[in-house]
Amino acid sequence: MEKLIDDHTHGMMMHNSSDGGMTMMMHMTFFWGSNTQILFSGWPGTRTGMYVLALIAVFLLAFMVEGISHSRLTKSGSIHHVTAGLVQTLLHALRVGLAYLVMLAIMSFNGGVFLAAVAGHSLGFFLFGSRVFN
């Protein structure tokens, strides 16, 4: 008989396998609560203040992805083509890296993290990508 042991403090589940050993399974449904693990082992831990800090960090990462996506740093005609190409490449690498960090944070399946990421992307798009400020 299989037995699942739910461990919400790490977002993982332990599963008794048929050979008597234990295997770890990821959390595969959204859940609510501040006891989760986001991006780093043991972070944010069990303190609510650290969870709020983690939500702010995810929000800012998503916001920065949108800011970089709609950046006009290389639109100036005074920049040399090679320099503009290097700046564009560095900005692209930074944007992709930040976007992957947001994706990994969302893979914690924590509802608050998901909402923080969506809010960060939304506000970032509103400020940088929409026609409101053009």
C-alpha positions in Angstrom: 0.0 0.0 0.0 1.4 3.4 -1.0 1.4 6.3 1.4 1.9 10.0 0.6 3.4 12.2 3.2 2.6 15.9 2.5 5.3 18.3 3.5 4.1 21.8 2.8 7.2 23.4 4.4 9.3 22.4 1.4 6.6 22.1 -1.3 7.6 18.5 -1.7 5.9 15.2 -1.0 7.5 12.0 0.1 6.2 8.8 -1.5 6.7 5.3 -0.2 7.8 3.2 -3.2 7.0 -0.4 -3.7 10.5 -1.5 -2.7 10.3 0.1 0.7 12.3 3.2 -0.2 11.2 6.8 -0.1 11.1 9.1 -3.2 10.5 12.8 -3.4 7.8 14.3 -5.5 7.2 17.9 -6.4 4.1 19.7 -5.4 1.9 19.6 -8.6 -1.1 21.7 -7.5 -1.4 25.3 -6.5 -1.5 25.9 -2.7 -1.8 28.9 -0.5 0.4 29.6 2.5 3.7 31.2 3.5 5.5 28.0 4.2 7.1 27.3 0.9 10.4 27.1 -0.9 11.1 29.5 -3.7 14.3 29.5 -5.9 16.7 28.6 -3.1 16.8 25.8 -0.5 15.2 26.9 2.7 14.1 30.3 1.3 11.8 32.0 2.4 11.4 29.5 5.2 8.6 29.7 7.8 8.7 33.4 8.7 5.9 35.5 7.2 8.2 38.5 6.7 10.6 36.5 4.5 7.6 35.2 2.5 6.5 38.8 1.9 10.1 39.7 0.9 10.0 36.7 -1.6 6.8 37.9 -3.1 8.3 41.4 -3.5 11.4 39.9 -5.1 9.3 37.9 -7.6 7.2 41.0 -8.4 10.3 43.0 -9.1 11.9 40.3 -11.2 8.7 40.1 -13.4 8.6 44.0 -13.5 12.2 44.1 -14.7 11.6 41.6 -17.4 8.9 43.8 -18.9 11.1 46.9 -18.5 14.0 45.3 -20.3 11.6 43.9 -23.0 10.4 47.3 -23.9 13.7 49.1 -23.4 14.7 51.8 -26.0 18.4 52.0 -24.9 19.7 51.2 -28.4 17.3 53.2 -30.5 19.6 56.3 -30.5 21.2 57.0 -33.9 24.5 58.0 -32.2 25.4 54.5 -31.1 27.7 52.5 -33.3 26.2 49.3 -34.7 28.6 46.9 -33.0 28.1 48.6 -29.7 24.3 48.6 -30.2 24.4 44.9 -31.0 26.4 44.1 -27.9 24.1 46.1 -25.7 21.0 44.4 -27.3 22.6 41.0 -26.7 23.4 41.8 -23.1 19.9 43.1 -22.5 18.4 40.0 -24.1 20.6 37.7 -22.0 19.5 39.6 -18.8 15.8 39.5 -19.8 15.9 35.8 -20.5 17.7 35.0 -17.3 15.3 37.1 -15.2 12.3 35.5 -17.1 13.6 32.0 -16.3 14.0 33.0 -12.6 10.3 34.1 -12.6 9.3 30.8 -14.2 11.3 28.8 -11.6 9.6 30.8 -8.8 6.2 30.0 -10.3 7.1 26.4 -10.3 6.9 26.4 -6.5 3.1 26.2 -7.2 2.5 28.8 -4.5 -0.6 30.9 -5.3 0.9 34.1 -3.8 4.0 33.7 -6.0 1.9 33.2 -9.1 -0.1 36.4 -8.3 3.0 38.4 -7.6 4.6 37.4 -10.9 1.4 38.2 -12.9 1.1 41.6 -11.1 4.7 42.4 -11.8 4.4 41.6 -15.5 1.1 43.5 -15.7 2.4 46.7 -14.1 5.6 46.5 -16.1 3.7 46.2 -19.3 1.3 49.0 -18.3 4.2 51.3 -17.6 6.7 50.3 -20.4 4.7 48.5 -23.1 1.2 50.0 -23.3 0.4 53.3 -25.1 -0.6 55.0 -21.9 2.6 57.0 -21.6 3.5 57.3 -25.3 
